[in-house]
Amino acid sequence: MTLRRFDTLFVRLFVLMWLTLVLSHMAAFLTVTSGRGGEPPGRATPTFPSLPPGDLWAAHGPEARPPPADSRPMPPSSPPPPPPQNARGPGVGPGPGPGPGDSAPALARADLWLDYGVRLFVIAFGAWLGARWLSLPMRRLSSAAQGLAQSFGGAAAAPSLDEQRGTVEVRDAAAVFNHMALRLQQQFDARGLHMAAVSHDLRTPLTRLRMRIAHIPDASQQQAAAADIHEMDELIGDTLAVLREQNDGSGARPVDVAAFLQALVDDLADQGNAVTLAPPLPMRVLAHPVALRRVLGNLLGNALRHGGSAEVSAERTGQRLQIWVDDRGPGIAPELLTRAFEPWVRLADPVAGAAPQAAKPSLAGHGLGLAIARDLAQRDGGSVSLHNRPGGGLRACLDLPALV
């Protein structure tokens, strides 16, 4: 445990750089020397033993000492013999001097480039391995953060990181992340429980209000009060439905899109709604059927409320499946398309550039339909988007991962 205190990012980075540098030197040296037959770069110069100090002729007597060079007669001068054709020497042929046939500079440059190339390759390879090694904790953290976002409102438990793995910095970050994930999950659960309790308890006073308005003598006031109570009851029902579906423990399963859409459209048509379906090709998705029905029901309800009719179609593009719900209503101003997904936001039938305003209850809904549809679609790995149609009206697109 004491040694793990020194397992820091600095130590790992230092060790990695040192090992890479040593390996690059060794690889470059072995590569260059092996290319020259095991001989290191440069020309070997023969060495001769040095003479011992002192007078070499002292032990042989004065008679053995050679006469001085000045007293010896000079032999008759003769011209020096011509050098052999294969002689090597300074300025003669391809010797070690700077003759025209000398290849030593070329070999030196080649060795230098080979040395640099080997070092560059080894250092680049070490940097690539080090980047993957040092970035592995970041990839784990990113994956855990994505899992944490998907666990909110779902049946899956919040992910956690191993607090005993990695450097000191990584272990500290893992501990902080696990604590944060636990607190967020607890707060999310507490908020859902509180909203469910409040929504459930509001049903009792609403029931009493329904009984009391029956004694109002004015029929118009009685009808208006009944409409307000009905709207509040639907709002409570939507809230409870969201909480119930977010905590649904059932898993996703393959859904036949063509059969699912046909059954949904038939149910709405039997209720007198103008809904048509363009027969899609056989396609399947992995989704929660209850949540998928709720998403499409909300999109179709908006289309019928604002456009009076709805056209449903589906198409597969690569690994994604798009389900479109089109209407011929007034559409939504482009700057409000994103805000339409915010909870409790109700947009009136817009004119181009109109600002959001309170709409009639019969047209505006409660401002939760699109927010619910988006959240439930994200739970199955999908998304919901809105687009104004060129010929007028609005297109709602549900994008889901297709099942092979």
C-alpha positions in Angstrom: 0.0 0.0 0.0 2.9 2.3 0.7 4.5 1.8 -2.7 1.2 2.6 -4.4 1.6 6.2 -3.1 4.4 6.6 -5.6 2.4 5.2 -8.5 1.6 8.6 -10.0 1.1 9.9 -13.5 4.5 11.6 -13.4 6.3 8.3 -12.5 4.6 6.4 -15.2 5.4 9.1 -17.8 9.0 9.3 -16.7 9.5 5.5 -16.9 7.8 5.4 -20.3 10.0 8.2 -21.7 13.2 6.6 -20.2 12.5 3.2 -21.6 11.6 4.6 -25.0 14.8 6.6 -25.1 17.0 3.6 -24.1 15.3 1.3 -26.6 15.7 3.8 -29.4 19.5 4.0 -28.7 19.9 0.3 -28.6 17.8 -0.3 -31.7 19.7 2.3 -33.7 23.1 1.0 -32.5 22.3 -2.6 -33.4 20.8 -1.6 -36.8 23.8 0.5 -37.8 26.4 -2.0 -36.6 24.7 -5.0 -38.1 24.7 -3.2 -41.5 28.5 -2.9 -41.3 29.2 -6.5 -40.5 29.3 -6.1 -36.8 31.9 -3.3 -36.9 31.0 0.0 -35.3 30.9 3.1 -37.4 34.2 4.8 -38.4 37.5 3.4 -39.7 39.7 1.4 -37.3 43.2 2.7 -36.9 46.1 0.2 -36.1 47.8 0.8 -32.8 51.5 0.2 -32.1 53.1 -0.5 -28.7 54.9 2.4 -27.2 58.7 2.3 -26.5 59.8 2.1 -22.9 61.3 5.2 -21.3 65.1 5.7 -21.1 68.1 5.1 -23.4 67.8 1.8 -25.3 71.5 1.6 -26.2 72.8 2.2 -22.7 72.8 -1.5 -21.8 74.9 -2.5 -25.0 77.8 -0.1 -24.5 79.0 2.9 -26.4 80.3 0.7 -29.3 76.7 -0.5 -30.1 75.4 3.0 -30.3 74.8 3.9 -34.0 76.7 6.9 -35.3 74.9 10.2 -35.6 72.9 10.8 -38.7 75.2 13.7 -39.6 78.4 11.5 -39.7 77.0 8.8 -42.0 77.7 9.2 -45.7 74.7 9.9 -47.9 74.1 7.4 -50.6 74.0 8.6 -54.2 70.7 10.2 -55.0 68.3 8.4 -57.3 64.9 9.2 -58.4 62.2 7.7 -56.2 60.4 4.7 -57.7 57.0 5.3 -59.1 54.2 4.3 -56.8 52.4 1.0 -57.5 49.1 1.2 -59.2 47.3 -0.2 -56.2 49.1 1.9 -53.7 47.0 3.6 -51.1 48.1 6.8 -49.5 47.3 10.5 -49.1 46.3 11.9 -52.4 47.1 8.7 -54.3 44.2 6.6 -55.6 41.3 5.6 -53.5 43.1 5.8 -50.2 42.0 7.1 -46.9 42.7 10.7 -47.9 40.2 12.9 -49.7 40.7 11.1 -53.0 38.0 11.0 -55.8 37.1 7.4 -55.1 36.7 7.7 -51.3 33.1 6.7 -50.1 33.5 7.4 -46.4 31.3 10.6 -46.4 28.5 8.8 -48.2 28.6 5.9 -45.8 28.6 8.3 -42.8 25.5 10.1 -44.1 23.7 6.8 -44.7 24.5 5.6 -41.2 23.3 8.9 -39.8 20.0 8.8 -41.6 19.5 5.1 -40.7 20.2 6.0 -37.0 17.7 8.9 -37.1 15.1 6.8 -38.8 15.3 3.9 -36.3 15.1 6.3 -33.4 12.1 8.1 -34.8 10.3 4.9 -35.4 10.9 3.5 -31.9 10.0 6.8 -30.2 6.8 7.2 -32.3 5.8 3.6 -31.5 6.5 4.2 -27.8 4.4 7.4 -27.9 1.5 5.5 -29.5 1.6 2.8 -26.8 2.0 5.3 -24.1 -0.9 7.4 -25.3 -3.2 4.3 -25.2 -1.8 3.3 -21.9 -2.2 6.7 -20.2 -5.6 7.4 -21.9 -7.2 4.1 -20.8 -8.5 5.6 -17.5 -10.1 8.5 -19.4 -11.8 6.0 -21.7 -13.2 4.1 -18.7 -14.4 7.4 -17.2 -16.1 8.4 -20.4 -17.8 5.0 -20.7 -19.0 5.2 -17.1 -20.3 8.8 -17.6 -22.4 7.6 -20.6 -23.7 4.7 -18.6 -24.6 7.1 -15.7 -26.6 9.2 -18.1 -28.5 6.2 -19.4 -29.1 4.8 -15.9 -31.2 7.8 -14.7 -34.8 6.9 -15.1 -34.0 3.4 -16.2 -33.8 0.0 -14.6 -30.0 -0.3 -14.9 -27.9 0.5 -11.9 -25.5 3.4 -11.9 -22.0 2.3 -13.1 -19.0 2.5 -10.8 -15.3 2.7 -11.3 -12.6 0.5 -9.7 -11.1 2.6 -6.9 -8.1 0.3 -6.5 -6.8 0.5 -10.1 -4.5 2.9 -11.8 -2.4 5.8 -10.6 -3.1 8.0 -7.5 -4.8 10.5 -9.7 -7.0 7.9 -11.4 -8.0 6.3 -8.1 -8.9 9.7 -6.6 -11.0 10.5 -9.7 -12.7 7.1 -9.5 -13.7 7.7 -5.9 -15.1 11.1 -6.7 -17.0 9.8 -9.6 -18.6 6.9 -7.6 -19.6 9.3 -4.9 -21.1 11.7 -7.4 -23.0 8.9 -9.2 -24.4 7.6 -5.9 -25.6 11.0 -4.8 -27.2 11.7 -8.2 -29.0 8.4 -8.2 -30.3 9.0 -4.7 -31.5 12.5 -5.6 -33.2 11.3 -8.8 -35.0 8.5 -6.9 -36.0 10.8 -4.1 -37.4 13.4 -6.6 -39.3 10.7 -8.5 -40.8 9.4 -5.3 -41.8 12.8 -4.1 -43.5 13.7 -7.4 -45.3 10.4 -7.5 -46.6 10.9 -3.9 -47.7 14.5 -4.6 -49.4 13.5 -7.9 -51.1 10.6 -6.3 -52.3 12.7 -3.3 -53.8 15.3 -5.6 -56.3 12.8 -7.0 -58.3 12.9 -3.7 -59.0 16.7 -3.7 -59.8 16.6 -7.4 -62.4 13.9 -6.8 -64.0 16.1 -4.1 -64.1 19.0 -6.5 -65.9 16.9 -9.1 -68.6 16.1 -6.6 -69.0 19.7 -5.5 -69.2 21.3 -8.9 -72.3 19.1 -9.5 -74.2 21.5 -7.2 -73.3 24.7 -9.1 -76.5 26.1 -10.5 -74.9 27.8 -13.5 -74.4 25.2 -16.2 -71.7 27.3 -18.0 -69.6 27.7 -14.8 -70.1 24.0 -14.0 -68.8 23.0 -17.5 -65.8 25.3 -17.2 -64.9 24.0 -13.8 -65.3 20.4 -15.0 -62.9 21.2 -17.9 -60.3 22.6 -15.5 -60.5 19.6 -13.3 -60.2 17.3 -16.3 -57.1 19.1 -17.5 -55.5 18.8 -14.0 -56.4 15.2 -13.9 -54.7 14.5 -17.2 -51.6 16.5 -16.1 -51.4 14.3 -13.0 -51.9 11.2 -15.1 -49.1 12.2 -17.5 -46.7 12.8 -14.6 -47.5 9.4 -13.0 -47.1 7.8 -16.4 -43.7 9.3 -16.9 -42.5 8.1 -13.5 -44.0 4.7 -14.0 -42.3 4.2 -17.4 -39.0 5.5 -16.1 -39.0 2.9 -13.4 -40.2 0.1 -15.6 -38.0 -2.9 -14.9 -39.0 -4.8 -18.1 -36.2 -5.1 -20.6 -36.2 -4.1 -24.3 -37.2 -6.7 -26.8 -37.4 -7.0 -30.6 -40.4 -5.1 -32.1 -41.8 -5.7 -35.6 -42.2 -2.1 -36.7 -44.6 -2.7 -39.5 -47.1 -4.7 -37.4 -46.6 -2.2 -34.5 -47.4 0.8 -36.6 -50.4 -0.9 -38.3 -51.9 -1.8 -34.9 -51.4 1.8 -33.6 -52.9 3.4 -36.7 -55.9 1.0 -36.7 -56.7 1.9 -33.1 -56.6 5.6 -33.8 -58.7 5.2 -37.0 -61.3 3.2 -35.1 -61.7 6.3 -32.8 -62.5 8.4 -35.8 -59.1 10.0 -36.3 -57.7 10.8 -39.8 -54.5 8.7 -39.7 -52.9 7.0 -42.7 -49.9 4.6 -42.9 -47.6 4.1 -45.8 -46.9 0.4 -45.7 -43.2 0.0 -44.5 -40.9 -2.8 -45.4 -40.3 -5.5 -42.7 -38.1 -3.9 -40.1 -37.4 -4.6 -36.4 -36.0 -2.5 -33.5 -34.9 -3.4 -30.0 -37.1 -1.2 -27.7 -39.6 -1.2 -24.8 -43.0 -1.7 -26.5 -44.9 0.3 -23.9 -42.5 3.2 -24.1 -42.5 3.1 -27.9 -46.3 3.2 -28.0 -46.2 6.2 -25.7 -43.7 8.0 -27.9 -45.6 7.5 -31.1 -48.9 8.2 -29.3 -47.6 11.6 -28.2 -46.3 12.4 -31.7 -49.6 11.3 -33.3 -51.6 13.2 -30.7 -49.8 16.4 -31.5 -50.3 15.9 -35.2 -54.0 15.4 -34.8 -54.4 18.2 -32.3 -52.6 20.8 -34.5 -53.1 19.5 -38.0 -56.3 17.5 -37.9 -54.7 14.5 -39.6 -51.5 12.5 -39.5 -49.5 10.5 -42.0 -47.1 7.8 -40.8 -44.2 6.3 -42.7 -41.0 4.5 -41.9 -37.7 3.9 -43.7 -34.4 2.3 -42.8 -31.1 4.1 -43.5 -28.0 2.0 -42.8 -28.2 0.9 -39.2 -30.9 3.4 -38.2 -34.6 3.4 -38.6 -36.7 6.6 -39.0 -40.4 6.8 -38.3 -42.0 10.0 -39.6 -45.3 11.5 -38.4 -46.4 14.3 -40.8 -49.2 16.8 -40.5 -50.6 19.8 -42.4 -50.9 22.1 -39.5 -49.3 25.6 -39.2 -45.9 24.2 -38.1 -43.6 25.8 -35.6 -41.3 28.9 -36.0 -37.7 27.6 -36.6 -36.3 29.3 -33.5 -38.8 27.5 -31.4 -38.3 23.9 -32.7 -35.8 23.1 -30.0 -37.7 24.8 -27.2 -40.7 22.7 -28.0 -39.0 19.8 -26.2 -38.7 21.6 -22.9 -41.1 20.5 -20.2 -44.1 22.6 -19.4 -43.6 24.7 -22.5 -46.8 25.2 -24.5 -46.7 26.8 -27.9 -49.7 28.3 -29.6 -50.3 27.8 -33.3 -47.4 30.0 -34.5 -47.1 32.5 -37.2 -43.6 32.9 -38.6 -41.5 34.4 -35.9 -44.2 34.3 -33.2 -43.1 34.1 -29.6 -44.3 31.3 -27.3 -47.6 32.2 -25.6 -50.3 30.5 -23.7 -52.6 28.6 -26.1 -56.0 27.3 -25.8 -56.2 24.1 -23.7 -57.8 22.2 -26.5 -54.8 22.9 -28.7 -51.8 23.3 -26.4 -51.8 20.2 -24.3 -49.8 20.3 -21.1 -46.3 20.8 -22.4 -45.1 17.4 -21.5 -45.8 15.3 -24.6 -42.7 16.0 -26.6 -40.5 16.0 -23.4 -41.8 12.6 -22.5 -41.3 11.3 -26.1 -37.7 12.5 -26.2 -36.8 11.0 -22.9 -38.3 7.7 -23.6 -36.7 7.5 -27.1 -33.3 8.3 -25.6 -33.8 5.4 -23.2 -33.8 3.0 -26.2 -30.9 4.7 -27.9 -33.0 6.9 -30.1 -33.9 10.6 -30.6 -36.9 12.7 -31.6 -36.6 15.8 -33.8 -39.0 18.3 -35.4 -38.8 19.8 -38.9 -41.1 22.2 -40.8 -42.3 20.7 -44.1 -41.7 22.6 -47.3 -45.4 22.5 -48.3 -46.6 23.5 -44.8 -47.0 21.5 -41.7 -44.7 19.7 -39.3 -42.7 16.5 -39.5 -41.8 14.6 -36.3 -39.0 12.1 -36.8 -38.3 9.2 -34.4 -34.8 7.8 -35.0 -34.0 4.4 -33.5 -31.2 1.8 -34.0 -32.3 -0.9 -36.3 -32.1 -4.5 -35.4 -30.3 -6.7 -37.8 
